Amino acid sequence: MKIQPLADRIMVKVLEAKEKTKGGIVLPDSAQEKPQEAEVIAVGKGKVSDDGKAIAPEVKAGDKVLFGKYSGTEITVDENDYLILKEEDILAIVK
């Protein structure tokens, strides 16, 4: 099944949480923070301004992004978990 986000919505695949700290300490599942980094899978056509012009999204498929901790809606497609976010929920593109 294919999913195409509408308007300013973006579909991302959340990257795995880090299992070790920089110092090498292994974190149990209960101590790991909810991941906030994801890869963009699909992008909607963009937001429509008040005067009717389309504003293209700043991100594209393949970008790695940072998003707010409790942002978006979780969905499952073909046994894979994804998150659908509004473009405004994306904080930064990781380069």
Secondary structure as GFF3:
##gff-version 3
##sequence-region A 1 95
A	DSSP	beta_strand	9	14	.	.	.	ID=ss1
A	DSSP	three_ten_helix	29	31	.	.	.	ID=ss2
A	DSSP	beta_strand	37	43	.	.	.	ID=ss3
A	DSSP	beta_strand	47	48	.	.	.	ID=ss4
A	DSSP	beta_strand	54	55	.	.	.	ID=ss5
A	DSSP	beta_strand	64	67	.	.	.	ID=ss6
A	DSSP	beta_strand	73	77	.	.	.	ID=ss7
A	DSSP	beta_strand	80	86	.	.	.	ID=ss8
A	DSSP	three_ten_helix	87	89	.	.	.	ID=ss9
A	DSSP	beta_strand	90	94	.	.	.	ID=ss10
###
